[in-house]
């Protein structure tokens, strides 16, 4: 087994996230970071994308999933996003998801939540 990781860094987009009334009505910027762990052996041997994870496709899927979900808490967002990845990408043995809300706290670069989930 050639355990490797794929990282998607600083995927930026707007979505509904938060508990305050104005947050439920107005999209806010979020920054998504994702790390996937998977076996690289077959992909490295064949150079076939089907033996790995199409991370461009994954990034677009996750933006759609998060935008449609309209989560209230970033904690929920990271857990549900990790579950989505493991459910839809069986080659991933584990995933770490972090999300930053850059405008969450005045005078702060952002509030961030993260979680790492492994297959059972």
C-alpha positions in Angstrom: 0.0 0.0 0.0 1.3 3.5 -0.9 -0.7 5.6 1.5 -0.8 9.2 0.3 -2.7 12.3 0.7 -4.4 14.9 -1.5 -4.9 18.4 -0.2 -7.3 21.0 -1.6 -6.3 24.4 -0.1 -8.3 27.5 0.3 -11.4 26.8 -1.8 -13.2 30.1 -1.5 -16.9 30.6 -2.1 -20.0 32.2 -0.6 -22.8 30.3 1.2 -25.5 30.7 3.9 -23.8 29.8 7.2 -24.6 31.0 10.8 -27.3 31.3 13.4 -27.9 35.0 13.4 -30.9 36.4 11.5 -28.7 38.3 9.0 -26.5 35.2 8.5 -29.6 33.2 7.5 -30.5 35.7 4.8 -27.1 36.8 3.4 -24.3 34.6 1.9 -20.9 34.9 3.5 -17.5 34.0 2.3 -16.0 30.7 3.6 -12.7 29.0 3.0 -12.7 25.2 2.7 -9.6 23.1 3.2 -9.6 19.4 2.6 -7.1 16.6 3.1 -7.9 13.1 1.8 -5.9 9.9 2.6 -5.9 7.1 0.1 -3.8 4.4 -1.4 -1.7 5.8 -4.3 -0.3 2.4 -5.5 -2.7 1.6 -8.4 -3.0 5.2 -9.6 0.8 5.5 -9.6 1.2 2.2 -11.4 -1.4 2.9 -14.1 -1.6 6.8 -14.2 -5.4 6.3 -14.4 -7.4 9.0 -12.7 -10.1 6.4 -12.0 -7.7 4.8 -9.6 -7.5 8.0 -7.6 -9.9 10.9 -6.7 -10.7 13.6 -9.2 -10.1 16.5 -6.9 -11.4 19.2 -9.3 -14.8 17.3 -9.5 -14.8 16.9 -5.7 -14.2 20.6 -5.1 -17.2 21.5 -7.3 -19.4 18.9 -5.7 -18.5 20.1 -2.2 -19.3 23.7 -3.0 -22.7 22.7 -4.3 -23.3 20.4 -1.3 -22.4 23.2 1.2 -24.4 25.9 -0.6 -27.5 23.7 -0.7 -27.2 22.7 2.9 -27.3 26.2 4.5 -25.8 25.0 7.8 -26.1 27.0 11.0 -22.9 25.9 12.6 -19.4 25.5 11.1 -19.1 22.4 13.3 -22.0 20.8 11.5 -20.6 21.9 8.1 -17.2 20.2 8.7 -18.7 16.9 10.0 -21.4 16.6 7.3 -18.8 17.5 4.6 -16.5 14.8 5.9 -19.3 12.3 5.9 -20.2 13.3 2.3 -16.7 12.7 1.1 -16.5 9.2 2.8 -19.9 8.2 1.4 -19.3 9.4 -2.1 -15.5 8.6 -2.5 -14.9 5.1 -1.3 -11.2 5.3 -2.2 -10.7 7.8 0.6 -9.7 6.0 3.8 -9.8 9.3 5.9 -10.6 12.9 5.4 -9.9 16.1 7.2 -12.1 19.1 6.6 -11.6 22.6 7.9 -13.7 25.7 7.2 -12.9 29.3 8.0 -15.5 32.1 8.2 -13.3 35.2 7.5 -16.0 37.7 8.6 -17.2 35.8 11.7 -15.5 38.0 14.3 -14.6 41.7 13.9 -10.9 42.3 14.1 -10.1 38.6 13.6 -8.8 36.8 10.5 -11.6 34.3 10.9 -13.2 31.6 12.9 -12.3 28.0 11.9 -13.6 24.5 12.7 -12.0 21.3 11.6 -12.6 17.5 11.9 -10.7 14.4 10.8 -12.9 11.3 10.1 -11.6 7.8 9.2 -13.5 4.9 7.8 -14.7 2.4 10.4 
